[in-house]
Amino acid sequence: MITIFNRKEVYSTYSIESQARARAALEHHGIDYVISTTAGMARNYGSGPIATSRFGTDPRSSTQYRIFVKKKDIDLAAAAIEGKLDRL
């Protein structure tokens, strides 16, 4: 089980395609992972003085995908994502 106490970030991207490739590499090599997403666009809660709109923004580049693995698996996970394990 991966918790906030035993994990380390191995990959971060704003591209859904890149995070899918990284996830596939980790799954292929049997490495457990957790993904955290963060939306980069401001939100309008209530009727405050500042309102933002999503019109004109690219949703593909507004979400950050962060992939975490167990600390003990960090080197193996990085090698898997970089494709180095497939070359062995």
C-alpha positions in Angstrom: 0.0 0.0 0.0 1.3 3.4 -1.0 0.8 6.1 1.6 2.1 9.7 1.9 4.8 8.5 4.3 6.4 5.9 2.0 6.0 7.4 -1.5 8.1 9.6 -3.7 7.2 11.4 -6.9 8.7 9.7 -10.0 6.9 11.6 -12.8 5.0 14.8 -13.4 3.3 16.1 -16.6 0.5 18.1 -18.0 0.0 15.7 -20.9 -2.6 13.0 -20.5 -0.8 11.0 -23.2 2.5 11.2 -21.3 0.9 10.1 -18.1 -0.8 7.2 -19.9 2.6 6.1 -21.3 4.2 6.3 -17.9 1.4 4.4 -16.2 1.6 1.7 -18.9 5.3 1.3 -18.3 4.8 1.0 -14.6 2.0 -1.6 -15.0 4.1 -3.6 -17.5 6.9 -3.9 -15.0 4.5 -4.6 -12.0 5.3 -1.4 -10.1 2.6 -0.1 -7.8 1.8 3.6 -8.3 -0.7 6.3 -7.3 -1.7 9.3 -9.4 -2.5 12.7 -8.0 -4.2 15.3 -10.3 -4.3 19.0 -9.8 -6.4 21.3 -11.9 -4.5 24.5 -12.6 -7.5 26.7 -13.4 -9.0 29.0 -10.8 -12.5 28.4 -9.8 -15.3 30.7 -8.9 -16.9 29.8 -5.6 -20.0 31.9 -4.8 -20.3 35.5 -6.0 -16.9 36.9 -5.0 -15.3 39.8 -6.7 -13.0 37.6 -8.9 -14.6 35.3 -11.4 -12.8 33.3 -14.0 -14.1 31.5 -17.0 -12.9 28.3 -18.6 -13.7 29.7 -22.0 -10.6 30.0 -24.1 -8.5 27.7 -22.0 -7.1 24.4 -23.1 -8.2 21.7 -20.6 -5.5 19.4 -21.9 -2.8 21.6 -20.4 -4.5 22.7 -17.3 -4.3 19.5 -15.3 -1.1 18.3 -13.7 -0.6 14.6 -13.3 1.8 13.5 -10.6 2.8 9.8 -10.3 4.1 8.5 -7.0 5.7 5.1 -6.2 7.0 3.5 -3.1 10.4 5.1 -2.1 12.1 1.7 -2.5 10.9 1.4 -6.1 11.9 4.9 -7.2 15.0 3.9 -9.3 13.2 1.0 -10.9 10.1 3.1 -11.7 12.3 5.9 -13.2 14.1 3.3 -15.4 10.8 1.8 -16.5 9.3 5.2 -17.5 12.5 6.1 -19.4 12.3 2.8 -21.3 15.7 1.6 -19.9 14.3 -1.7 -18.6 13.0 -2.7 -22.0 16.5 -2.5 -23.5 18.1 -5.0 -21.1 
